[in-house]
Structures are given as structure tokens and as C-alpha cells.
Amino acid sequence: MKALRWVVGVVGELLITVGLLTLLFVAWQLWWTDVTANREQAAEVQSLERGFLHDDAVIPTPSPTAAASPTPTATPIAVRLGKPFAIVRIPRFGADFARPMLEGPEHAMLGKGIGHYVRTATPGMVGNFATAGHRTTYGKPYAGLPTPHPGDPIPVPPTPHSTAPAPTVNADQPPP
């Protein structure tokens, strides 16, 4: 009987330990990854903004004829896989919402910001522009996705990596 109590006691302590470790893992996954990802993404946004200010690339100003043109007005500049190239700002997500956009939607890149699908249009180009991002962890850049409504503007600002005026894409706008 004494041995059975000892075994039950050890198993009980092991189950409590496993439960606490599981809770710590969940806290790390749902909370701490946000803390570190938000810090890293904010630093990357600041770095991109500084780089855009000091870049020699000419960023054109929008013109009425360019915005109305159904043909592509820019030549995409190749961006290396995993490298940030733009800053995403979605007004409905808040005035301070700014996340870096990286080339490629791989899981490792999504922890650093929003991923851009390689074979889709880039900012300033006509065509489908597809992105990927986390909704619950790693800074959760798309946690507010249920918030936008049809017709909400999603500005895609020009960067040194695009040579055309930035279009404003509407959530309910069909592809050209």
C-alpha cells in the first residue's frame, strides 16, 4: 500500500509539472512571441523609414493619368527572398499600425513581418497583390482582419523598390 501511495504521489507531481510546463509554453507562444516580434518589427519599420529617406531612388508623385491607367506603370525591382522592402499601414487597424513587408511568405519570415507572395504584383504594379501574416502570434499583424469593411482603403505606399505611384486598393475592389 505504501508503494502505491508513493507511485501515485510521483505520478501526480509529474502531471502537475507537465501541466505547468504546458501553461508556460502557451504563455510564451501567445504572449512573449508578440512582445519580441513587435519590438523587432518596430525596429525594422524605423530602419526602412530611415533607408527610404536616404535612398537615392526617385519616388514619383501620383498623377491623375497614371492612377487611371489600366496598364502597368512600373517595372518591378527584384527583392531578395526574406528581405524587407515596404511598410504596410492599414488605417482601420489603428493610427500606429505599421509592419514591415518581406519578400516571401515562409513561416520564418512571417515572424519578422508580413510576407509578400513572390509571384504576385508588387506595390505600384497592376494585378493581384497577395500577402500572408499571423493572426494570433509573432506580433499578430493580421489580428484585426475581421475589422475592415468593403470599401476601406488599404494604401500601398511607393518605396525605392517600386517606381510608380502607389494605388489605393479597396477591400471590395475586383482585380483589374
C-alpha positions as CSV (number, residue, x, y, z in Angstrom):
1,M,0.0,0.0,0.0
2,K,2.9,2.3,0.8
3,A,4.4,1.7,-2.6
4,L,1.1,2.5,-4.3
5,R,0.9,5.9,-2.5
6,W,4.5,6.7,-3.5
7,V,3.7,5.9,-7.2
8,V,0.5,7.9,-7.1
9,G,2.4,10.8,-5.5
10,V,5.2,10.7,-8.1
11,V,2.7,10.5,-11.0
12,G,0.7,13.4,-9.5
13,E,3.8,15.6,-9.2
14,L,4.8,14.7,-12.8
15,L,1.4,15.6,-14.1
16,I,1.4,18.9,-12.2
17,T,4.9,19.6,-13.6
18,V,3.8,18.8,-17.2
19,G,0.7,21.0,-16.7
20,L,2.8,24.0,-15.6
21,L,5.3,23.5,-18.4
22,T,2.4,23.4,-20.9
23,L,1.0,26.6,-19.4
24,L,4.4,28.3,-19.7
25,F,4.7,27.2,-23.3
26,V,1.2,28.6,-24.1
27,A,2.1,31.9,-22.4
28,W,5.4,32.0,-24.4
29,Q,3.6,31.2,-27.7
30,L,0.7,33.6,-27.3
31,W,2.3,36.4,-25.4
32,W,6.1,36.5,-25.4
33,T,6.4,35.9,-29.2
34,D,4.2,39.1,-29.6
35,V,6.5,41.1,-27.3
36,T,9.7,40.1,-29.2
37,A,8.1,40.3,-32.7
38,N,6.6,43.7,-32.1
39,R,10.0,45.0,-30.9
40,E,11.8,43.6,-33.9
41,Q,9.1,44.8,-36.4
42,A,9.1,48.3,-35.0
43,A,12.9,48.4,-35.3
44,E,12.6,47.2,-38.9
45,V,10.0,49.8,-39.7
46,Q,12.3,52.5,-38.3
47,S,15.2,51.2,-40.3
48,L,13.1,51.1,-43.5
49,E,11.9,54.6,-43.0
50,R,15.4,55.9,-42.5
51,G,16.6,53.9,-45.6
52,F,13.7,55.4,-47.7
53,L,14.7,58.9,-46.6
54,H,18.3,58.4,-47.5
55,D,17.8,56.3,-50.6
56,D,18.8,57.8,-54.0
57,A,15.8,56.3,-55.7
58,V,13.3,58.7,-57.1
59,I,9.8,58.1,-55.8
60,P,7.3,59.7,-58.2
61,T,4.3,61.6,-57.1
62,P,0.9,60.3,-58.2
63,S,-0.6,61.8,-61.3
64,P,-4.3,61.6,-62.4
65,T,-3.4,59.9,-65.7
66,A,-1.2,57.3,-64.0
67,A,-3.8,56.4,-61.4
68,A,-6.5,56.0,-64.2
69,S,-4.2,53.9,-66.5
70,P,-5.2,50.2,-66.6
71,T,-1.7,49.2,-67.8
72,P,1.3,48.7,-65.5
73,T,3.2,51.9,-64.9
74,A,6.3,50.4,-63.3
75,T,9.0,47.8,-63.7
76,P,9.3,45.7,-60.5
77,I,12.7,45.8,-58.9
78,A,13.8,42.3,-57.7
79,V,13.8,42.0,-53.9
80,R,15.8,39.2,-52.3
81,L,13.8,36.5,-50.6
82,G,13.3,37.3,-46.9
83,K,14.4,40.9,-47.2
84,P,12.0,43.8,-46.2
85,F,11.0,46.2,-48.9
86,A,7.9,48.1,-47.8
87,I,5.9,49.3,-44.8
88,V,2.3,48.2,-44.6
89,R,-0.1,50.7,-42.9
90,I,-3.8,49.8,-42.6
91,P,-5.8,52.8,-41.2
92,R,-8.6,50.7,-39.6
93,F,-6.1,48.7,-37.6
94,G,-5.0,51.9,-35.8
95,A,-3.0,55.1,-36.5
96,D,0.2,53.5,-35.2
97,F,-0.2,50.3,-37.2
98,A,3.0,49.8,-39.3
99,R,4.5,46.5,-40.2
100,P,7.4,45.6,-42.5
101,M,6.7,43.6,-45.6
102,L,9.2,40.9,-46.5
103,E,9.5,39.1,-49.8
104,G,8.2,35.6,-49.4
105,P,5.5,34.0,-47.2
106,E,7.6,31.4,-45.4
107,H,7.0,30.7,-41.8
108,A,10.4,32.0,-40.6
109,M,9.7,35.3,-42.4
110,L,6.2,35.8,-41.0
111,G,7.7,36.2,-37.6
112,K,9.5,39.3,-38.8
113,G,6.5,41.0,-40.5
114,I,4.1,40.5,-43.3
115,G,5.1,38.2,-46.2
116,H,4.5,39.1,-49.9
117,Y,3.8,36.2,-52.2
118,V,6.6,36.2,-54.8
119,R,4.6,35.7,-57.9
120,T,2.1,38.4,-57.3
121,A,2.1,42.1,-58.1
122,T,4.4,44.4,-56.2
123,P,3.4,47.9,-55.0
124,G,2.9,50.2,-58.0
125,M,2.0,47.3,-60.3
126,V,-1.3,46.3,-61.7
127,G,-2.5,42.9,-60.6
128,N,-3.3,40.8,-57.6
129,F,-1.2,41.7,-54.6
130,A,-1.2,38.8,-52.1
131,T,0.3,38.8,-48.5
132,A,0.4,36.5,-45.6
133,G,0.7,37.2,-41.8
134,H,-0.1,35.7,-38.4
135,R,-3.3,36.5,-36.6
136,T,-2.5,35.2,-33.1
137,T,1.3,35.1,-32.6
138,Y,4.5,36.8,-33.7
139,G,3.2,40.3,-33.5
140,K,-0.1,39.3,-34.9
141,P,-0.1,41.8,-37.8
142,Y,-3.4,40.5,-39.1
143,A,-5.3,40.1,-35.8
144,G,-7.7,42.9,-36.9
145,L,-8.7,41.2,-40.2
146,P,-12.3,41.0,-39.2
147,T,-12.3,44.8,-38.8
148,P,-12.0,46.1,-42.4
149,H,-15.2,46.7,-44.3
150,P,-15.8,46.7,-48.0
151,G,-14.5,49.9,-49.4
152,D,-11.9,50.5,-46.7
153,P,-8.7,51.9,-48.3
154,I,-5.5,49.9,-47.9
155,P,-2.7,52.3,-49.1
156,V,0.3,50.6,-50.6
157,P,2.9,53.3,-50.4
158,P,5.6,53.6,-53.0
159,T,9.1,52.6,-52.0
160,P,12.5,52.8,-53.6
161,H,11.7,49.3,-54.8
162,S,8.8,50.5,-56.9
163,T,9.0,53.2,-59.5
164,A,5.3,54.1,-59.8
165,P,2.7,56.0,-57.9
166,A,1.0,54.0,-55.2
167,P,-2.5,52.8,-55.9
168,T,-5.1,52.6,-53.1
169,V,-6.6,49.2,-53.1
170,N,-10.2,48.8,-51.8
171,A,-11.2,45.7,-49.9
172,D,-14.2,45.1,-52.2
173,Q,-12.4,46.1,-55.5
174,P,-12.3,43.3,-58.1
175,P,-8.9,42.6,-59.7
176,P,-8.2,44.6,-62.9
